[in-house]
């Protein structure tokens, strides 16, 4: 019985590793270097060091990307689904990444 459990655990571990490798191939996966770049940009806007920005400021920053308004609206909905008044650095990094990749790749669909 124990050997069956060990085999099942190994199979599950291999599946998880495979899923992680596949996820890293997605253009929506944020690589560490990209994340650091987005966090650095966030810090430049978070002058008070509070760890968040007003949601309206994120909208203004997104508008500066020159992406089409419907694309910016969709990205905003993805990163702020509850329409919070504040966005943290994770939400900011996701928004910047989605817009950057959309601009870079073009016809690629945003994640669901």
C-alpha atoms as one frame of an Amber mdcrd trajectory, in Angstrom:
protein
   0.000   0.000   0.000   2.791   2.390   0.860   4.451   1.887  -2.508   1.194
   2.807  -4.263   0.990   5.989  -2.201   4.610   6.827  -3.023   3.962   6.226
  -6.706   0.844   8.417  -6.600   2.793  11.174  -4.825   5.582  11.032  -7.419
   3.077  11.182 -10.269   1.366  14.164  -8.672   4.717  15.906  -8.204   5.626
  15.311 -11.846   2.256  16.694 -12.973   2.752  19.811 -10.847   6.212  20.400
 -12.291   4.831  19.972 -15.802   2.027  22.463 -15.106   4.509  25.002 -13.737
   6.723  24.603 -16.803   3.713  25.121 -19.073   2.638  28.198 -17.107   6.098
  29.711 -17.499   5.710  29.439 -21.259   2.611  31.635 -21.172   3.144  35.284
 -22.131   1.048  36.152 -19.092   3.514  34.571 -16.645   5.537  37.339 -15.006
   9.220  36.454 -14.984  11.263  37.612 -11.981  13.154  40.297 -13.930   9.883
  41.684 -15.289   8.344  41.687 -11.818  11.284  43.651 -10.432  10.914  46.208
 -13.229   7.186  46.665 -12.496   7.815  46.925  -8.744  10.453  49.569  -9.370
   7.950  51.565 -11.432   5.362  51.149  -8.678   7.834  52.452  -6.102   8.493
  55.530  -8.240   4.774  56.389  -8.022   4.361  55.389  -4.352   6.268  58.398
  -3.064   4.878  58.058   0.488   5.889  54.388   0.660   2.378  53.277   1.654
   2.392  50.143  -0.488  -0.627  51.162  -2.525  -1.795  53.734  -5.051  -5.226
  55.256  -5.541  -7.079  53.288  -8.212  -7.555  56.495 -10.196  -3.795  56.913
 -10.400  -3.464  53.431 -11.870  -6.047  54.429 -14.472  -4.023  57.555 -15.304
  -0.829  55.520 -15.632  -2.614  53.019 -17.873  -3.867  55.852 -20.069  -0.255
  56.954 -20.577   0.508  53.621 -22.270  -1.457  54.766 -25.338  -3.305  51.438
 -25.430  -6.894  51.472 -26.647  -9.401  52.380 -23.962 -11.313  49.046 -24.139
  -8.031  47.185 -23.564  -7.182  49.371 -20.568 -10.701  48.878 -19.203 -10.427
  45.089 -19.544  -7.019  45.009 -17.836  -8.342  47.203 -15.038 -11.257  44.792
 -14.529  -8.859  41.848 -14.440  -6.572  43.335 -11.800  -9.226  45.141  -9.758
 -12.370  42.984 -10.037 -13.913  44.410  -6.861 -13.279  47.998  -7.945 -11.188
  48.726  -4.873 -10.252  52.357  -4.252  -6.608  51.353  -3.774  -4.306  49.062
  -5.720  -1.276  47.325  -4.294   1.996  46.527  -5.994   0.815  43.082  -7.098
  -2.223  44.543  -8.850  -0.044  47.247 -10.374   2.527  44.723 -11.639  -0.205
  42.598 -13.199  -1.742  45.618 -14.951   1.593  46.767 -16.342   2.502  43.249
 -17.446  -0.824  42.654 -19.190  -0.592  45.973 -21.029   3.061  45.483 -21.946
   2.477  41.982 -23.295  -0.664  43.053 -25.141   1.286  45.888 -26.759   4.264
  43.645 -27.506   2.351  40.668 -28.907  -0.644  42.553 -30.304  -3.301  40.092
 -31.380  -2.953  37.936 -28.269  -6.095  37.685 -26.148  -6.034  38.863 -22.564
  -6.418  36.151 -19.946  -9.998  35.272 -18.983
